[in-house]
């Protein structure tokens, strides 16, 4: 790894937190939170459903949010993982 990579490591070498989903999933809010994680220096996130989530797990609405996150990650160099 060169000096520049050490100062600004790629996503694979940055922290990737558990991102708890426990409310109604709305595209704008989900993408805003993902952008905040990116701006905070994280390399991505583990999408982690928790009790209290109002969006039905594995529904079409659920997968639309996952797809939006994956697209954001693809275009912004973030790694998105599913965790259940």
Secondary structure, DSSP 8 states (H G I E B T S, - for coil): --HHHHHS--GGGS-EEEEEE-S---HHHHHHHHHHHHHTT--EEEEEE-TT--S-TTSHHHHHHHHHHHHHHHHHT-EEEEE-
